[in-house]
Amino acid sequence: MALKITSKCINCDMCEPECPNEAISMGFDTYEIDPNKCTECVGYYDHSTCQRVCPIQNAIIADPEHIETKEELLVKFEGLKSS
């Protein structure tokens, strides 16, 4: 599933440069994750890099509105890689 950034975000700028799919950008008040680009780093890393570098616990969570299996995330990764 795609990830999402919650209101706990403090805009520390740690997550955006870590995203290999460029799915993270500044929103109105906090950073946001584009669910169409987020693969939870499937295809790149074993773990989501944005969650690893975020200093705030549970500021980046699984997005319940965009539930995807690892296989679906891999297909999304392949599609993003080829475009």
PDB file with one MODEL, atoms N, CA, C and O in Angstrom:
MODEL        1
ATOM      1  N   MET A   1       0.835  -1.175   0.000  1.00  0.00           N
ATOM      2  CA  MET A   1       0.000   0.000   0.000  1.00  0.00           C
ATOM      3  C   MET A   1       0.871   1.226   0.000  1.00  0.00           C
ATOM      4  O   MET A   1       2.020   1.182   0.438  1.00  0.00           O
ATOM      5  N   ALA A   2       0.343   2.294  -0.477  1.00  0.00           N
ATOM      6  CA  ALA A   2       1.068   3.556  -0.452  1.00  0.00           C
ATOM      7  C   ALA A   2       1.139   4.052   0.990  1.00  0.00           C
ATOM      8  O   ALA A   2       0.353   3.649   1.847  1.00  0.00           O
ATOM      9  N   LEU A   3       2.085   4.921   1.224  1.00  0.00           N
ATOM     10  CA  LEU A   3       2.225   5.534   2.532  1.00  0.00           C
ATOM     11  C   LEU A   3       1.604   6.918   2.507  1.00  0.00           C
ATOM     12  O   LEU A   3       1.345   7.475   1.440  1.00  0.00           O
ATOM     13  N   LYS A   4       1.366   7.473   3.695  1.00  0.00           N
ATOM     14  CA  LYS A   4       0.894   8.847   3.765  1.00  0.00           C
ATOM     15  C   LYS A   4       1.553   9.527   4.949  1.00  0.00           C
ATOM     16  O   LYS A   4       1.934   8.888   5.930  1.00  0.00           O
ATOM     17  N   ILE A   5       1.678  10.835   4.832  1.00  0.00           N
ATOM     18  CA  ILE A   5       2.286  11.634   5.878  1.00  0.00           C
ATOM     19  C   ILE A   5       1.161  12.270   6.681  1.00  0.00           C
ATOM     20  O   ILE A   5       0.258  12.897   6.126  1.00  0.00           O
ATOM     21  N   THR A   6       1.232  12.100   7.985  1.00  0.00           N
ATOM     22  CA  THR A   6       0.169  12.596   8.862  1.00  0.00           C
ATOM     23  C   THR A   6       0.455  14.026   9.318  1.00  0.00           C
ATOM     24  O   THR A   6       1.482  14.614   8.981  1.00  0.00           O
ATOM     25  N   SER A   7      -0.469  14.556  10.081  1.00  0.00           N
ATOM     26  CA  SER A   7      -0.323  15.912  10.609  1.00  0.00           C
ATOM     27  C   SER A   7       0.797  16.013  11.645  1.00  0.00           C
ATOM     28  O   SER A   7       1.127  17.112  12.093  1.00  0.00           O
ATOM     29  N   LYS A   8       1.379  14.883  12.026  1.00  0.00           N
ATOM     30  CA  LYS A   8       2.523  14.898  12.947  1.00  0.00           C
ATOM     31  C   LYS A   8       3.790  15.418  12.273  1.00  0.00           C
ATOM     32  O   LYS A   8       4.774  15.720  12.948  1.00  0.00           O
ATOM     33  N   CYS A   9       3.768  15.520  10.955  1.00  0.00           N
ATOM     34  CA  CYS A   9       4.929  15.978  10.190  1.00  0.00           C
ATOM     35  C   CYS A   9       5.374  17.355  10.679  1.00  0.00           C
ATOM     36  O   CYS A   9       4.555  18.253  10.875  1.00  0.00           O
ATOM     37  N   ILE A  10       6.689  17.506  10.872  1.00  0.00           N
ATOM     38  CA  ILE A  10       7.243  18.790  11.317  1.00  0.00           C
ATOM     39  C   ILE A  10       8.010  19.492  10.189  1.00  0.00           C
ATOM     40  O   ILE A  10       8.730  20.460  10.436  1.00  0.00           O
ATOM     41  N   ASN A  11       7.857  19.008   8.966  1.00  0.00           N
ATOM     42  CA  ASN A  11       8.506  19.603   7.792  1.00  0.00           C
ATOM     43  C   ASN A  11      10.020  19.692   7.948  1.00  0.00           C
ATOM     44  O   ASN A  11      10.625  20.720   7.647  1.00  0.00           O
ATOM     45  N   CYS A  12      10.611  18.628   8.410  1.00  0.00           N
ATOM     46  CA  CYS A  12      12.055  18.615   8.654  1.00  0.00           C
ATOM     47  C   CYS A  12      12.872  18.429   7.375  1.00  0.00           C
ATOM     48  O   CYS A  12      14.093  18.581   7.393  1.00  0.00           O
ATOM     49  N   ASP A  13      12.214  18.106   6.280  1.00  0.00           N
ATOM     50  CA  ASP A  13      12.857  17.938   4.969  1.00  0.00           C
ATOM     51  C   ASP A  13      13.703  16.670   4.835  1.00  0.00           C
ATOM     52  O   ASP A  13      14.504  16.558   3.907  1.00  0.00           O
ATOM     53  N   MET A  14      13.535  15.733   5.737  1.00  0.00           N
ATOM     54  CA  MET A  14      14.337  14.507   5.679  1.00  0.00           C
ATOM     55  C   MET A  14      13.807  13.501   4.655  1.00  0.00           C
ATOM     56  O   MET A  14      14.594  12.802   4.016  1.00  0.00           O
ATOM     57  N   CYS A  15      12.503  13.421   4.492  1.00  0.00           N
ATOM     58  CA  CYS A  15      11.907  12.368   3.675  1.00  0.00           C
ATOM     59  C   CYS A  15      11.990  12.627   2.168  1.00  0.00           C
ATOM     60  O   CYS A  15      12.258  11.710   1.393  1.00  0.00           O
ATOM     61  N   GLU A  16      11.764  13.852   1.764  1.00  0.00           N
ATOM     62  CA  GLU A  16      11.665  14.153   0.323  1.00  0.00           C
ATOM     63  C   GLU A  16      12.868  13.678  -0.491  1.00  0.00           C
ATOM     64  O   GLU A  16      12.672  13.003  -1.502  1.00  0.00           O
ATOM     65  N   PRO A  17      14.095  13.996  -0.101  1.00  0.00           N
ATOM     66  CA  PRO A  17      15.229  13.546  -0.920  1.00  0.00           C
ATOM     67  C   PRO A  17      15.476  12.042  -0.867  1.00  0.00           C
ATOM     68  O   PRO A  17      16.212  11.512  -1.700  1.00  0.00           O
ATOM     69  N   GLU A  18      14.881  11.354   0.085  1.00  0.00           N
ATOM     70  CA  GLU A  18      15.083   9.906   0.222  1.00  0.00           C
ATOM     71  C   GLU A  18      14.195   9.089  -0.709  1.00  0.00           C
ATOM     72  O   GLU A  18      14.485   7.918  -0.952  1.00  0.00           O
ATOM     73  N   CYS A  19      13.134   9.670  -1.231  1.00  0.00           N
ATOM     74  CA  CYS A  19      12.161   8.918  -2.031  1.00  0.00           C
ATOM     75  C   CYS A  19      12.696   8.652  -3.436  1.00  0.00           C
ATOM     76  O   CYS A  19      12.894   9.595  -4.201  1.00  0.00           O
ATOM     77  N   PRO A  20      12.933   7.387  -3.791  1.00  0.00           N
ATOM     78  CA  PRO A  20      13.461   7.073  -5.114  1.00  0.00           C
ATOM     79  C   PRO A  20      12.452   7.297  -6.241  1.00  0.00           C
ATOM     80  O   PRO A  20      12.840   7.384  -7.406  1.00  0.00           O
ATOM     81  N   ASN A  21      11.173   7.390  -5.910  1.00  0.00           N
ATOM     82  CA  ASN A  21      10.134   7.596  -6.926  1.00  0.00           C
ATOM     83  C   ASN A  21       9.695   9.052  -7.033  1.00  0.00           C
ATOM     84  O   ASN A  21       8.809   9.373  -7.825  1.00  0.00           O
ATOM     85  N   GLU A  22      10.302   9.934  -6.245  1.00  0.00           N
ATOM     86  CA  GLU A  22       9.922  11.346  -6.205  1.00  0.00           C
ATOM     87  C   GLU A  22       8.428  11.501  -5.931  1.00  0.00           C
ATOM     88  O   GLU A  22       7.752  12.336  -6.532  1.00  0.00           O
ATOM     89  N   ALA A  23       7.927  10.672  -5.004  1.00  0.00           N
ATOM     90  CA  ALA A  23       6.511  10.688  -4.646  1.00  0.00           C
ATOM     91  C   ALA A  23       6.201  11.696  -3.546  1.00  0.00           C
ATOM     92  O   ALA A  23       5.033  11.981  -3.284  1.00  0.00           O
ATOM     93  N   ILE A  24       7.227  12.236  -2.900  1.00  0.00           N
ATOM     94  CA  ILE A  24       7.028  13.153  -1.773  1.00  0.00           C
ATOM     95  C   ILE A  24       7.272  14.589  -2.225  1.00  0.00           C
ATOM     96  O   ILE A  24       8.283  14.900  -2.853  1.00  0.00           O
ATOM     97  N   SER A  25       6.326  15.447  -1.890  1.00  0.00           N
ATOM     98  CA  SER A  25       6.467  16.866  -2.205  1.00  0.00           C
ATOM     99  C   SER A  25       5.796  17.696  -1.116  1.00  0.00           C
ATOM    100  O   SER A  25       5.013  17.178  -0.320  1.00  0.00           O
ATOM    101  N   MET A  26       6.108  18.968  -1.091  1.00  0.00           N
ATOM    102  CA  MET A  26       5.512  19.849  -0.100  1.00  0.00           C
ATOM    103  C   MET A  26       4.068  20.118  -0.477  1.00  0.00           C
ATOM    104  O   MET A  26       3.773  20.516  -1.604  1.00  0.00           O
ATOM    105  N   GLY A  27       3.178  19.900   0.465  1.00  0.00           N
ATOM    106  CA  GLY A  27       1.766  20.191   0.274  1.00  0.00           C
ATOM    107  C   GLY A  27       1.443  21.552   0.835  1.00  0.00           C
ATOM    108  O   GLY A  27       2.322  22.407   0.940  1.00  0.00           O
ATOM    109  N   PHE A  28       0.200  21.764   1.195  1.00  0.00           N
ATOM    110  CA  PHE A  28      -0.236  23.055   1.721  1.00  0.00           C
ATOM    111  C   PHE A  28       0.432  23.373   3.058  1.00  0.00           C
ATOM    112  O   PHE A  28       1.002  24.451   3.228  1.00  0.00           O
ATOM    113  N   ASP A  29       0.365  22.438   4.005  1.00  0.00           N
ATOM    114  CA  ASP A  29       0.956  22.650   5.330  1.00  0.00           C
ATOM    115  C   ASP A  29       2.134  21.726   5.620  1.00  0.00           C
ATOM    116  O   ASP A  29       3.071  22.108   6.321  1.00  0.00           O
ATOM    117  N   THR A  30       2.085  20.524   5.087  1.00  0.00           N
ATOM    118  CA  THR A  30       3.117  19.529   5.348  1.00  0.00           C
ATOM    119  C   THR A  30       3.444  18.795   4.057  1.00  0.00           C
ATOM    120  O   THR A  30       2.813  18.997   3.019  1.00  0.00           O
ATOM    121  N   TYR A  31       4.443  17.944   4.156  1.00  0.00           N
ATOM    122  CA  TYR A  31       4.767  17.114   3.001  1.00  0.00           C
ATOM    123  C   TYR A  31       3.629  16.135   2.727  1.00  0.00           C
ATOM    124  O   TYR A  31       2.878  15.756   3.627  1.00  0.00           O
ATOM    125  N   GLU A  32       3.522  15.738   1.465  1.00  0.00           N
ATOM    126  CA  GLU A  32       2.503  14.792   1.030  1.00  0.00           C
ATOM    127  C   GLU A  32       3.156  13.719   0.175  1.00  0.00           C
ATOM    128  O   GLU A  32       4.217  13.929  -0.412  1.00  0.00           O
ATOM    129  N   ILE A  33       2.503  12.566   0.115  1.00  0.00           N
ATOM    130  CA  ILE A  33       2.974  11.466  -0.714  1.00  0.00           C
ATOM    131  C   ILE A  33       1.940  11.193  -1.794  1.00  0.00           C
ATOM    132  O   ILE A  33       0.760  11.003  -1.501  1.00  0.00           O
ATOM    133  N   ASP A  34       2.388  11.175  -3.044  1.00  0.00           N
ATOM    134  CA  ASP A  34       1.520  10.851  -4.172  1.00  0.00           C
ATOM    135  C   ASP A  34       1.338   9.335  -4.199  1.00  0.00           C
ATOM    136  O   ASP A  34       2.291   8.607  -4.477  1.00  0.00           O
ATOM    137  N   PRO A  35       0.122   8.847  -3.914  1.00  0.00           N
ATOM    138  CA  PRO A  35      -0.079   7.388  -3.861  1.00  0.00           C
ATOM    139  C   PRO A  35       0.136   6.703  -5.204  1.00  0.00           C
ATOM    140  O   PRO A  35       0.361   5.494  -5.248  1.00  0.00           O
ATOM    141  N   ASN A  36       0.072   7.452  -6.295  1.00  0.00           N
ATOM    142  CA  ASN A  36       0.309   6.871  -7.611  1.00  0.00           C
ATOM    143  C   ASN A  36       1.787   6.623  -7.874  1.00  0.00           C
ATOM    144  O   ASN A  36       2.140   5.865  -8.777  1.00  0.00           O
ATOM    145  N   LYS A  37       2.649   7.258  -7.093  1.00  0.00           N
ATOM    146  CA  LYS A  37       4.093   7.084  -7.253  1.00  0.00           C
ATOM    147  C   LYS A  37       4.729   6.289  -6.118  1.00  0.00           C
ATOM    148  O   LYS A  37       5.840   5.781  -6.273  1.00  0.00           O
ATOM    149  N   CYS A  38       4.049   6.171  -4.988  1.00  0.00           N
ATOM    150  CA  CYS A  38       4.624   5.501  -3.824  1.00  0.00           C
ATOM    151  C   CYS A  38       4.550   3.986  -3.979  1.00  0.00           C
ATOM    152  O   CYS A  38       3.474   3.418  -4.166  1.00  0.00           O
ATOM    153  N   THR A  39       5.713   3.344  -3.898  1.00  0.00           N
ATOM    154  CA  THR A  39       5.785   1.885  -3.925  1.00  0.00           C
ATOM    155  C   THR A  39       6.331   1.340  -2.608  1.00  0.00           C
ATOM    156  O   THR A  39       6.709   0.171  -2.526  1.00  0.00           O
ATOM    157  N   GLU A  40       6.372   2.186  -1.576  1.00  0.00           N
ATOM    158  CA  GLU A  40       6.975   1.820  -0.286  1.00  0.00           C
ATOM    159  C   GLU A  40       8.404   1.334  -0.496  1.00  0.00           C
ATOM    160  O   GLU A  40       8.903   0.500   0.260  1.00  0.00           O
ATOM    161  N   CYS A  41       9.046   1.854  -1.512  1.00  0.00           N
ATOM    162  CA  CYS A  41      10.426   1.531  -1.897  1.00  0.00           C
ATOM    163  C   CYS A  41      10.583   0.110  -2.430  1.00  0.00           C
ATOM    164  O   CYS A  41      11.708  -0.356  -2.614  1.00  0.00           O
ATOM    165  N   VAL A  42       9.468  -0.591  -2.681  1.00  0.00           N
ATOM    166  CA  VAL A  42       9.538  -1.910  -3.314  1.00  0.00           C
ATOM    167  C   VAL A  42      10.223  -1.721  -4.668  1.00  0.00           C
ATOM    168  O   VAL A  42       9.877  -0.818  -5.430  1.00  0.00           O
ATOM    169  N   GLY A  43      11.184  -2.573  -4.953  1.00  0.00           N
ATOM    170  CA  GLY A  43      11.961  -2.468  -6.174  1.00  0.00           C
ATOM    171  C   GLY A  43      13.284  -1.747  -5.948  1.00  0.00           C
ATOM    172  O   GLY A  43      14.204  -1.862  -6.757  1.00  0.00           O
ATOM    173  N   TYR A  44      13.376  -1.018  -4.866  1.00  0.00           N
ATOM    174  CA  TYR A  44      14.605  -0.297  -4.539  1.00  0.00           C
ATOM    175  C   TYR A  44      15.254  -0.816  -3.260  1.00  0.00           C
ATOM    176  O   TYR A  44      16.425  -1.194  -3.255  1.00  0.00           O
ATOM    177  N   TYR A  45      14.480  -0.831  -2.177  1.00  0.00           N
ATOM    178  CA  TYR A  45      15.012  -1.162  -0.855  1.00  0.00           C
ATOM    179  C   TYR A  45      14.103  -2.159  -0.134  1.00  0.00           C
ATOM    180  O   TYR A  45      12.974  -2.407  -0.560  1.00  0.00           O
ATOM    181  N   ASP A  46      14.602  -2.717   0.942  1.00  0.00           N
ATOM    182  CA  ASP A  46      13.819  -3.650   1.754  1.00  0.00           C
ATOM    183  C   ASP A  46      12.809  -2.941   2.644  1.00  0.00           C
ATOM    184  O   ASP A  46      11.807  -3.533   3.045  1.00  0.00           O
ATOM    185  N   HIS A  47      13.070  -1.676   2.954  1.00  0.00           N
ATOM    186  CA  HIS A  47      12.194  -0.901   3.834  1.00  0.00           C
ATOM    187  C   HIS A  47      11.982   0.491   3.239  1.00  0.00           C
ATOM    188  O   HIS A  47      12.804   0.973   2.459  1.00  0.00           O
ATOM    189  N   SER A  48      10.907   1.111   3.603  1.00  0.00           N
ATOM    190  CA  SER A  48      10.600   2.464   3.128  1.00  0.00           C
ATOM    191  C   SER A  48      11.602   3.447   3.721  1.00  0.00           C
ATOM    192  O   SER A  48      11.691   3.593   4.940  1.00  0.00           O
ATOM    193  N   THR A  49      12.344   4.110   2.869  1.00  0.00           N
ATOM    194  CA  THR A  49      13.387   5.011   3.357  1.00  0.00           C
ATOM    195  C   THR A  49      12.814   6.235   4.050  1.00  0.00           C
ATOM    196  O   THR A  49      13.423   6.754   4.985  1.00  0.00           O
ATOM    197  N   CYS A  50      11.665   6.702   3.614  1.00  0.00           N
ATOM    198  CA  CYS A  50      11.094   7.890   4.260  1.00  0.00           C
ATOM    199  C   CYS A  50      10.756   7.615   5.715  1.00  0.00           C
ATOM    200  O   CYS A  50      10.972   8.463   6.580  1.00  0.00           O
ATOM    201  N   GLN A  51      10.227   6.435   5.980  1.00  0.00           N
ATOM    202  CA  GLN A  51       9.911   6.067   7.362  1.00  0.00           C
ATOM    203  C   GLN A  51      11.183   5.915   8.196  1.00  0.00           C
ATOM    204  O   GLN A  51      11.198   6.252   9.380  1.00  0.00           O
ATOM    205  N   ARG A  52      12.227   5.418   7.587  1.00  0.00           N
ATOM    206  CA  ARG A  52      13.489   5.223   8.310  1.00  0.00           C
ATOM    207  C   ARG A  52      14.129   6.531   8.728  1.00  0.00           C
ATOM    208  O   ARG A  52      14.704   6.620   9.813  1.00  0.00           O
ATOM    209  N   VAL A  53      14.038   7.550   7.881  1.00  0.00           N
ATOM    210  CA  VAL A  53      14.718   8.814   8.199  1.00  0.00           C
ATOM    211  C   VAL A  53      13.844   9.787   8.981  1.00  0.00           C
ATOM    212  O   VAL A  53      14.349  10.774   9.516  1.00  0.00           O
ATOM    213  N   CYS A  54      12.563   9.529   9.053  1.00  0.00           N
ATOM    214  CA  CYS A  54      11.653  10.444   9.745  1.00  0.00           C
ATOM    215  C   CYS A  54      11.927  10.420  11.255  1.00  0.00           C
ATOM    216  O   CYS A  54      11.922   9.353  11.869  1.00  0.00           O
ATOM    217  N   PRO A  55      12.168  11.600  11.853  1.00  0.00           N
ATOM    218  CA  PRO A  55      12.452  11.635  13.283  1.00  0.00           C
ATOM    219  C   PRO A  55      11.207  11.550  14.173  1.00  0.00           C
ATOM    220  O   PRO A  55      11.326  11.417  15.391  1.00  0.00           O
ATOM    221  N   ILE A  56      10.026  11.624  13.576  1.00  0.00           N
ATOM    222  CA  ILE A  56       8.779  11.618  14.339  1.00  0.00           C
ATOM    223  C   ILE A  56       8.086  10.268  14.176  1.00  0.00           C
ATOM    224  O   ILE A  56       7.766   9.855  13.062  1.00  0.00           O
ATOM    225  N   GLN A  57       7.860   9.590  15.289  1.00  0.00           N
ATOM    226  CA  GLN A  57       7.215   8.280  15.250  1.00  0.00           C
ATOM    227  C   GLN A  57       5.792   8.396  14.711  1.00  0.00           C
ATOM    228  O   GLN A  57       5.024   9.258  15.138  1.00  0.00           O
ATOM    229  N   ASN A  58       5.455   7.530  13.778  1.00  0.00           N
ATOM    230  CA  ASN A  58       4.128   7.450  13.154  1.00  0.00           C
ATOM    231  C   ASN A  58       3.712   8.704  12.400  1.00  0.00           C
ATOM    232  O   ASN A  58       2.518   8.973  12.258  1.00  0.00           O
ATOM    233  N   ALA A  59       4.671   9.468  11.918  1.00  0.00           N
ATOM    234  CA  ALA A  59       4.331  10.603  11.051  1.00  0.00           C
ATOM    235  C   ALA A  59       4.094  10.123   9.625  1.00  0.00           C
ATOM    236  O   ALA A  59       3.368  10.762   8.864  1.00  0.00           O
ATOM    237  N   ILE A  60       4.705   8.997   9.261  1.00  0.00           N
ATOM    238  CA  ILE A  60       4.506   8.389   7.944  1.00  0.00           C
ATOM    239  C   ILE A  60       3.961   6.990   8.190  1.00  0.00           C
ATOM    240  O   ILE A  60       4.621   6.137   8.783  1.00  0.00           O
ATOM    241  N   ILE A  61       2.741   6.782   7.718  1.00  0.00           N
ATOM    242  CA  ILE A  61       2.035   5.530   7.992  1.00  0.00           C
ATOM    243  C   ILE A  61       1.483   4.930   6.707  1.00  0.00           C
ATOM    244  O   ILE A  61       1.461   5.579   5.662  1.00  0.00           O
ATOM    245  N   ALA A  62       1.039   3.688   6.801  1.00  0.00           N
ATOM    246  CA  ALA A  62       0.356   3.048   5.677  1.00  0.00           C
ATOM    247  C   ALA A  62      -0.953   3.782   5.422  1.00  0.00           C
ATOM    248  O   ALA A  62      -1.687   4.101   6.357  1.00  0.00           O
ATOM    249  N   ASP A  63      -1.236   4.043   4.163  1.00  0.00           N
ATOM    250  CA  ASP A  63      -2.457   4.756   3.789  1.00  0.00           C
ATOM    251  C   ASP A  63      -3.592   3.758   3.601  1.00  0.00           C
ATOM    252  O   ASP A  63      -3.588   3.002   2.629  1.00  0.00           O
ATOM    253  N   PRO A  64      -4.563   3.740   4.511  1.00  0.00           N
ATOM    254  CA  PRO A  64      -5.645   2.758   4.416  1.00  0.00           C
ATOM    255  C   PRO A  64      -6.521   2.943   3.175  1.00  0.00           C
ATOM    256  O   PRO A  64      -7.281   2.042   2.820  1.00  0.00           O
ATOM    257  N   GLU A  65      -6.426   4.075   2.525  1.00  0.00           N
ATOM    258  CA  GLU A  65      -7.204   4.315   1.309  1.00  0.00           C
ATOM    259  C   GLU A  65      -6.507   3.799   0.059  1.00  0.00           C
ATOM    260  O   GLU A  65      -7.091   3.811  -1.025  1.00  0.00           O
ATOM    261  N   HIS A  66      -5.274   3.350   0.198  1.00  0.00           N
ATOM    262  CA  HIS A  66      -4.503   2.854  -0.947  1.00  0.00           C
ATOM    263  C   HIS A  66      -3.791   1.560  -0.578  1.00  0.00           C
ATOM    264  O   HIS A  66      -2.563   1.504  -0.517  1.00  0.00           O
ATOM    265  N   ILE A  67      -4.577   0.532  -0.335  1.00  0.00           N
ATOM    266  CA  ILE A  67      -4.037  -0.762   0.059  1.00  0.00           C
ATOM    267  C   ILE A  67      -3.596  -1.530  -1.183  1.00  0.00           C
ATOM    268  O   ILE A  67      -4.368  -1.719  -2.123  1.00  0.00           O
ATOM    269  N   GLU A  68      -2.327  -1.970  -1.166  1.00  0.00           N
ATOM    270  CA  GLU A  68      -1.757  -2.721  -2.281  1.00  0.00           C
ATOM    271  C   GLU A  68      -0.874  -3.830  -1.720  1.00  0.00           C
ATOM    272  O   GLU A  68      -0.251  -3.678  -0.669  1.00  0.00           O
ATOM    273  N   THR A  69      -0.835  -4.933  -2.434  1.00  0.00           N
ATOM    274  CA  THR A  69       0.046  -6.030  -2.045  1.00  0.00           C
ATOM    275  C   THR A  69       1.460  -5.710  -2.520  1.00  0.00           C
ATOM    276  O   THR A  69       1.673  -4.793  -3.313  1.00  0.00           O
ATOM    277  N   LYS A  70       2.409  -6.474  -2.026  1.00  0.00           N
ATOM    278  CA  LYS A  70       3.795  -6.296  -2.463  1.00  0.00           C
ATOM    279  C   LYS A  70       3.901  -6.531  -3.973  1.00  0.00           C
ATOM    280  O   LYS A  70       4.665  -5.854  -4.661  1.00  0.00           O
ATOM    281  N   GLU A  71       3.145  -7.476  -4.470  1.00  0.00           N
ATOM    282  CA  GLU A  71       3.157  -7.762  -5.908  1.00  0.00           C
ATOM    283  C   GLU A  71       2.618  -6.568  -6.701  1.00  0.00           C
ATOM    284  O   GLU A  71       3.168  -6.212  -7.743  1.00  0.00           O
ATOM    285  N   GLU A  72       1.546  -5.955  -6.207  1.00  0.00           N
ATOM    286  CA  GLU A  72       0.986  -4.777  -6.880  1.00  0.00           C
ATOM    287  C   GLU A  72       1.967  -3.601  -6.836  1.00  0.00           C
ATOM    288  O   GLU A  72       2.083  -2.841  -7.797  1.00  0.00           O
ATOM    289  N   LEU A  73       2.661  -3.466  -5.721  1.00  0.00           N
ATOM    290  CA  LEU A  73       3.660  -2.402  -5.613  1.00  0.00           C
ATOM    291  C   LEU A  73       4.812  -2.641  -6.581  1.00  0.00           C
ATOM    292  O   LEU A  73       5.354  -1.687  -7.140  1.00  0.00           O
ATOM    293  N   LEU A  74       5.193  -3.897  -6.788  1.00  0.00           N
ATOM    294  CA  LEU A  74       6.254  -4.221  -7.729  1.00  0.00           C
ATOM    295  C   LEU A  74       5.825  -3.904  -9.163  1.00  0.00           C
ATOM    296  O   LEU A  74       6.629  -3.412  -9.955  1.00  0.00           O
ATOM    297  N   VAL A  75       4.576  -4.180  -9.497  1.00  0.00           N
ATOM    298  CA  VAL A  75       4.048  -3.840 -10.825  1.00  0.00           C
ATOM    299  C   VAL A  75       4.059  -2.312 -11.006  1.00  0.00           C
ATOM    300  O   VAL A  75       4.423  -1.816 -12.072  1.00  0.00           O
ATOM    301  N   LYS A  76       3.663  -1.577  -9.967  1.00  0.00           N
ATOM    302  CA  LYS A  76       3.686  -0.115 -10.025  1.00  0.00           C
ATOM    303  C   LYS A  76       5.126   0.379 -10.220  1.00  0.00           C
ATOM    304  O   LYS A  76       5.384   1.274 -11.024  1.00  0.00           O
ATOM    305  N   PHE A  77       6.058  -0.224  -9.468  1.00  0.00           N
ATOM    306  CA  PHE A  77       7.480   0.120  -9.607  1.00  0.00           C
ATOM    307  C   PHE A  77       7.950  -0.059 -11.047  1.00  0.00           C
ATOM    308  O   PHE A  77       8.604   0.820 -11.609  1.00  0.00           O
ATOM    309  N   GLU A  78       7.613  -1.204 -11.639  1.00  0.00           N
ATOM    310  CA  GLU A  78       8.018  -1.485 -13.020  1.00  0.00           C
ATOM    311  C   GLU A  78       7.428  -0.450 -13.980  1.00  0.00           C
ATOM    312  O   GLU A  78       8.106   0.006 -14.900  1.00  0.00           O
ATOM    313  N   GLY A  79       6.166  -0.082 -13.763  1.00  0.00           N
ATOM    314  CA  GLY A  79       5.535   0.923 -14.611  1.00  0.00           C
ATOM    315  C   GLY A  79       6.173   2.282 -14.477  1.00  0.00           C
ATOM    316  O   GLY A  79       6.344   2.984 -15.473  1.00  0.00           O
ATOM    317  N   LEU A  80       6.527   2.666 -13.279  1.00  0.00           N
ATOM    318  CA  LEU A  80       7.182   3.961 -13.049  1.00  0.00           C
ATOM    319  C   LEU A  80       8.592   3.967 -13.638  1.00  0.00           C
ATOM    320  O   LEU A  80       9.048   4.975 -14.179  1.00  0.00           O
ATOM    321  N   LYS A  81       9.260   2.850 -13.527  1.00  0.00           N
ATOM    322  CA  LYS A  81      10.638   2.730 -14.026  1.00  0.00           C
ATOM    323  C   LYS A  81      10.698   2.838 -15.546  1.00  0.00           C
ATOM    324  O   LYS A  81      11.652   3.382 -16.102  1.00  0.00           O
ATOM    325  N   SER A  82       9.671   2.315 -16.209  1.00  0.00           N
ATOM    326  CA  SER A  82       9.675   2.303 -17.674  1.00  0.00           C
ATOM    327  C   SER A  82       9.137   3.600 -18.283  1.00  0.00           C
ATOM    328  O   SER A  82       9.263   3.820 -19.488  1.00  0.00           O
ATOM    329  N   SER A  83       8.542   4.452 -17.457  1.00  0.00           N
ATOM    330  CA  SER A  83       7.981   5.690 -18.055  1.00  0.00           C
ATOM    331  C   SER A  83       8.935   6.850 -17.994  1.00  0.00           C
ATOM    332  O   SER A  83       8.606   7.944 -18.452  1.00  0.00           O
TER     333      SER A  83
ENDMDL
END
